[in-house]
Amino acid sequence: MTKAYDTIYIDGAWTAPSSTETIEVVDPNTEQVVATVPQCTPADVDRAVAAAKRAFPGWAATPPAERAALLAKARDLLAERSAEMAQVITADMGAPSWLAERVQVGLPLTVLGSYVKLAEDFTWEENVGSSLVVREPVGVVGAITPWNYPLHQVTNKLGPAVVAGCTVVLKASEVAPQAAHLFFEILHDAGFPAGVVNLVSGTGPVVGEAIAAHPDVDMVSFTGSTRAGTRVSELASATVKRVALELGGKSANVILPGADLDKAVRAGVGGAYLNSGQTCSALTRMLVHRDDLPRAVEVAAEAATAMAGKLGPMVNATQFERVRGYIAKGIEEGATLAAGGGDLPEGVETGYHVRPTVFSDVTPDMTIAREEIFGPVLSILPYDTEEEAERIANDTPYGLSGAVWGATSEIAVAFARRLRTGQVEINGGAFNPLAPFGGYKQSGNGRELGRFGLEEYLEVKSLQL
């Protein structure tokens, strides 16, 4: 049964959009239409921005503790509806149920809780010499979020923005929009004042660009491809608005001599295939010493084969064909296929599934070693010296994430300091939702999560006493 979402959320109410056009949402496991959402127009963006602008003075003047209390209520309501949220995420973008529950919903719950606490702990003003330095909300925030983590990316932006005192106009991905609609039902039930949070739907070229270019939007926070991020920056520059970008990645997993090779390789395969490889920080390049290459390829191929049938599909037919095209390109350019390939997984008749794939004998100039694939494709590259490993790891236009494995944490940390990337896992270090997340180079600018994420939505004012 197809669920028809025929309203958008503006000024505290669900309201009809200006157009009757809709966008179909396809379940990538069944290839069937499961929902439709409105294709909004720039007129709808105007209405939403106007509501956010009207609400801003009152919301900015609300004490941080009161803003956080509403966010805490939303978090609690989300926890109550977590199973329902996981189901719509699976329907929209195909995440297996365990991933939808533990990561796609579990992580947003943690993030929301972190901002509730941070509102109490944060230093909103301080004396600096003879000056009083105060932190104030940026204003109206336009948030544009992707399909691969359709709730997490929403809470990454909306959580710190509302705690900071900003008002928000959100456009979720039209590919996986149901999580955002459900979350805005929760925000409404939590009691956020009219105009503080607003939801529009539609495509990037129509609705996303209208948000980025809008003169009454004070900041744009965008997560998506580097190509789309450059367009957001271009449009936003006309009004010199603040821009935060979390873009693509081609992260390296560097395994140094003396590290626990089998453990590092297995963890690296998991880091490459999380969310079926549809993760901007995926560890898609594994760098191993040439002496360790045969064993690394053997372990990686075993781990990939064991994951066959356990990964979710690509989000849609376009992404499915794109990933298979990269696999074909890898073979064409001379890489050795150690596991997987472009054929459908055994026993799969429907859905956009790609076999977990491992390439060995990959050179740094190959397409699969340079471009973001966004699918379960791992490239293993050999090196002879640490200096060469450093050069290969940094030889990319991206700089979002990475990993280093060494015989000791001290050795791994010393190498990690030489990587031009925003985040590095050390010997399998766990993801920390309080630590800053964001990239160098063409992986974007600004940071999300924790105190660093909150600061993105604040202006700093000096009162000279």
Residue pairs with C-beta under 8 A, 6 or more apart in sequence:
2 33
2 34
2 35
2 36
3 34
3 35
3 36
3 178
4 22
4 35
4 36
5 35
5 36
5 37
5 38
5 177
5 178
5 181
5 201
6 16
6 22
6 38
7 14
7 15
7 16
7 17
7 38
8 14
8 15
8 16
8 17
8 38
8 40
8 44
8 48
8 199
8 200
8 201
9 15
9 184
9 188
9 197
9 198
9 199
10 44
10 47
10 48
10 51
10 198
10 199
10 200
11 47
11 48
11 51
11 54
11 55
11 194
11 195
11 198
12 51
12 188
12 192
12 193
12 194
12 195
13 194
14 188
17 38
17 39
17 40
17 41
17 44
17 200
17 201
18 40
18 41
18 43
18 44
18 47
19 38
19 39
19 40
19 41
19 44
21 38
21 39
22 36
22 37
22 38
22 39
23 36
23 37
23 38
23 39
23 174
23 177
23 201
23 202
23 203
24 33
24 35
24 36
25 33
25 34
25 35
25 36
25 37
25 91
25 92
25 174
25 175
25 176
25 177
25 178
26 32
26 33
26 34
26 316
27 33
27 34
27 91
27 92
27 94
28 93
28 94
28 312
28 313
28 314
28 315
28 316
28 320
28 351
28 352
29 90
29 94
29 312
29 313
29 350
29 351
30 350
30 351
31 317
31 350
31 351
31 352
34 91
34 92
35 91
35 92
35 177
35 178
37 174
37 177
37 178
37 181
37 201
38 44
38 201
38 202
39 174
39 201
39 202
39 203
39 206
40 200
40 201
40 202
40 206
40 207
41 202
41 206
41 207
41 210
42 206
42 207
42 210
44 200
44 202
44 207
45 169
45 200
45 207
45 210
45 211
45 214
46 210
46 214
48 169
48 198
48 199
48 200
49 140
49 142
49 169
49 198
49 211
49 214
49 216
49 217
50 216
51 194
51 195
51 198
52 140
52 167
52 168
52 169
52 195
52 196
52 198
53 140
53 167
53 216
54 195
55 167
55 193
55 194
55 195
55 196
56 137
56 139
56 140
56 166
56 167
56 195
58 193
59 67
59 137
59 162
59 165
59 166
59 167
59 193
59 195
59 196
60 136
60 137
60 165
60 166
61 165
62 165
64 119
64 120
64 122
64 124
64 163
64 165
65 119
65 120
67 119
67 162
67 163
67 165
68 115
68 116
68 119
68 120
68 163
69 116
70 162
70 190
70 191
70 192
71 112
71 115
71 116
71 119
71 159
71 162
71 163
71 190
72 112
72 113
72 116
73 190
73 191
74 112
74 186
74 187
74 190
74 192
75 109
75 112
75 113
75 116
77 186
77 189
77 190
78 85
78 105
78 108
78 109
78 112
78 183
78 186
79 109
81 182
81 186
82 101
82 105
82 106
82 109
83 101
84 182
85 104
85 105
85 151
85 179
85 182
85 183
86 97
86 100
86 101
86 104
86 105
87 100
88 178
88 179
88 182
89 95
89 100
89 104
89 105
89 150
89 151
89 176
89 178
89 179
90 96
90 97
90 100
90 312
91 178
92 147
92 150
92 175
92 176
92 177
92 178
92 179
93 147
93 148
93 150
93 175
93 176
93 278
93 312
93 315
94 276
94 312
94 313
94 314
94 315
94 351
94 352
95 103
95 104
95 275
95 312
96 310
96 311
96 312
99 275
99 312
103 152
103 274
103 275
104 149
104 150
104 151
104 152
104 179
105 151
107 149
107 152
107 433
108 151
108 152
108 154
108 155
110 433
111 152
111 155
111 156
111 159
111 433
111 449
112 155
112 159
114 159
114 433
114 434
114 449
114 450
115 159
115 160
115 163
115 454
116 163
118 163
118 450
118 451
118 454
119 163
122 451
122 454
123 135
124 134
124 135
125 132
125 133
125 134
125 135
126 132
126 133
127 133
128 462
130 464
130 465
131 462
131 463
131 464
131 465
132 462
132 463
132 465
133 460
133 461
133 462
133 463
134 460
134 461
134 463
135 455
135 458
135 459
135 460
135 461
136 165
136 458
136 459
136 460
136 461
137 164
137 165
137 166
137 457
137 458
137 459
138 164
138 166
138 218
138 219
138 242
138 457
138 458
138 459
139 166
139 167
139 218
139 219
140 166
140 167
140 168
140 169
140 216
140 217
140 218
140 219
141 157
141 161
141 166
141 167
141 168
141 169
141 217
141 218
141 219
141 220
141 221
141 457
142 168
142 169
142 171
142 211
142 212
142 214
142 217
142 219
142 220
142 221
143 154
143 157
143 158
143 161
143 168
143 169
143 170
143 171
143 220
143 221
143 222
144 170
144 171
144 204
144 208
144 211
144 212
144 220
144 221
144 222
144 223
144 224
144 232
145 153
145 154
145 157
145 170
145 171
145 172
145 173
145 180
145 223
146 153
146 173
146 223
146 224
147 173
147 175
147 176
147 315
148 176
148 275
148 278
148 279
148 280
148 315
148 374
149 275
149 279
150 172
150 173
150 176
150 177
150 178
150 179
150 180
151 179
151 180
151 183
153 223
154 170
154 172
154 179
154 180
154 183
155 183
156 223
156 448
156 449
156 453
157 168
157 170
157 221
157 223
157 448
158 168
158 170
158 197
160 448
160 453
160 454
160 456
160 457
161 167
161 168
161 221
161 457
162 168
162 192
162 196
162 197
163 454
164 454
164 457
164 458
166 218
166 219
166 457
167 195
167 196
167 197
167 198
168 196
168 197
168 198
169 198
169 199
169 200
169 211
169 217
170 180
170 184
170 197
170 198
170 199
170 200
171 199
171 200
171 201
171 202
171 204
171 207
171 208
171 211
172 179
172 180
172 181
172 199
172 201
174 201
174 202
174 203
175 315
175 316
176 315
177 201
180 199
180 201
181 199
184 197
184 199
187 197
200 207
200 211
201 207
202 208
204 224
204 228
208 222
208 228
208 232
209 231
209 235
211 217
211 220
212 220
212 222
212 231
212 232
212 235
212 236
213 235
213 236
213 238
213 239
215 239
217 239
217 241
218 241
218 242
219 241
219 242
219 243
219 244
219 456
219 457
220 232
220 236
220 241
220 242
220 243
220 244
221 243
221 244
221 446
221 456
222 228
222 229
222 232
222 243
222 244
222 245
222 246
223 245
223 246
223 247
223 280
224 247
225 247
225 248
225 372
226 247
226 248
226 372
226 397
226 398
226 442
226 443
226 444
229 245
229 247
229 444
232 243
232 245
233 243
233 245
236 243
242 456
243 445
243 446
244 444
244 445
244 446
244 447
244 448
244 456
245 444
245 445
245 446
246 280
246 400
246 437
246 438
246 439
246 443
246 444
246 446
246 448
247 280
247 398
247 400
247 439
247 442
247 443
247 444
248 280
248 372
248 398
248 400
248 442
248 443
249 280
249 281
249 282
249 372
249 398
249 399
249 400
249 401
249 439
249 443
250 284
250 285
250 369
250 370
250 371
250 372
250 396
250 397
250 398
251 281
251 282
251 283
251 284
251 285
251 398
251 400
251 401
251 402
251 403
251 421
252 283
252 285
252 286
252 287
252 392
252 393
252 396
252 402
252 403
252 419
252 421
253 264
253 268
253 271
253 272
253 283
253 285
253 286
253 287
253 402
253 403
253 404
253 405
254 287
254 389
254 393
254 402
254 403
254 404
254 405
254 415
254 419
255 261
255 264
255 265
255 268
255 286
255 287
255 288
255 289
255 292
255 296
255 405
256 289
256 386
256 389
256 404
256 405
256 406
256 407
256 411
256 412
256 415
257 289
257 291
257 292
257 407
258 406
258 407
258 411
259 405
259 406
259 407
259 412
259 427
260 405
261 288
261 292
261 295
261 296
261 299
262 295
262 299
263 405
263 428
264 405
264 428
265 286
265 288
265 296
265 299
265 300
265 303
266 299
266 303
267 403
267 428
268 283
268 286
268 300
268 378
268 403
269 300
269 303
269 304
269 307
269 356
269 358
269 378
270 303
271 282
271 283
271 403
271 425
272 282
272 283
272 284
272 286
272 376
272 377
272 378
273 282
273 304
273 307
273 311
273 356
273 376
273 378
274 282
275 282
275 312
276 311
276 312
276 313
276 314
276 354
276 375
276 376
277 284
277 311
277 323
277 373
277 374
277 375
277 376
277 377
278 314
278 315
278 319
278 374
278 375
280 372
280 400
280 401
280 443
281 400
281 401
281 423
281 437
282 374
283 401
283 402
283 403
284 372
284 373
284 377
284 378
284 379
285 362
285 369
285 379
285 381
285 392
285 393
286 296
286 300
286 378
286 379
286 380
286 381
287 381
287 382
287 383
287 389
287 392
287 393
288 296
288 380
288 381
288 382
288 383
289 382
289 383
289 384
289 389
290 382
290 383
290 384
293 360
293 380
293 382
296 380
297 338
297 358
297 360
297 380
300 338
300 339
300 358
300 360
300 378
300 380
301 338
301 339
301 358
304 338
304 339
304 340
304 356
304 357
304 358
304 376
304 378
305 339
305 340
305 356
307 356
307 376
308 340
308 345
308 346
308 355
308 356
309 345
309 346
309 347
311 353
311 354
311 356
311 376
313 320
313 351
313 352
313 353
313 354
314 320
314 322
314 323
314 352
314 353
314 354
314 375
315 352
316 352
317 352
319 352
319 374
319 375
320 352
320 353
320 354
322 373
322 374
322 375
323 354
323 373
323 374
323 375
323 376
323 377
324 342
324 354
326 367
326 368
326 371
326 373
326 375
326 377
327 337
327 340
327 341
327 342
327 354
327 357
327 377
328 342
329 367
329 368
330 337
330 359
330 362
330 366
330 367
330 368
330 377
330 379
331 337
333 366
333 367
333 368
334 361
334 366
335 359
335 360
335 361
335 362
335 366
335 368
335 379
336 359
336 360
336 361
337 357
337 358
337 359
338 358
338 359
338 360
338 380
339 355
339 356
339 357
339 358
340 354
340 355
340 356
340 357
340 358
340 376
340 377
341 355
341 357
342 354
342 355
343 355
344 353
344 355
345 353
345 354
345 355
354 375
354 376
354 377
355 376
356 376
357 376
357 377
357 378
358 378
358 380
359 368
359 377
359 378
359 379
359 380
360 380
361 380
361 382
362 368
362 369
362 379
362 380
362 381
363 369
363 381
364 370
364 381
364 392
364 395
366 379
368 377
368 379
369 379
369 381
370 396
372 398
381 392
383 389
383 392
386 415
389 415
390 415
390 418
390 419
393 402
393 419
394 418
394 419
394 420
396 441
397 441
397 442
398 421
398 439
398 441
398 442
398 443
399 419
399 420
399 421
399 422
399 439
399 440
399 441
399 442
399 443
400 421
400 422
400 423
400 438
400 439
400 440
400 443
400 444
401 421
401 422
401 423
401 424
401 425
401 439
402 416
402 419
402 421
402 423
402 424
402 425
403 424
403 425
403 426
403 428
404 412
404 413
404 415
404 416
404 419
404 424
404 425
404 426
404 427
405 412
405 427
405 428
406 412
406 415
406 427
409 426
409 427
412 426
412 427
413 426
416 424
416 426
420 440
420 441
421 439
421 440
421 443
422 436
422 437
422 438
422 439
422 440
422 443
422 447
423 435
423 436
423 437
423 438
425 431
433 449
433 450
434 449
434 450
434 451
435 449
435 450
435 452
436 447
436 448
436 449
436 450
436 452
436 453
437 447
437 448
437 449
437 453
438 444
438 445
438 446
438 447
438 448
438 452
439 445
446 456
447 453
447 455
447 456
448 456
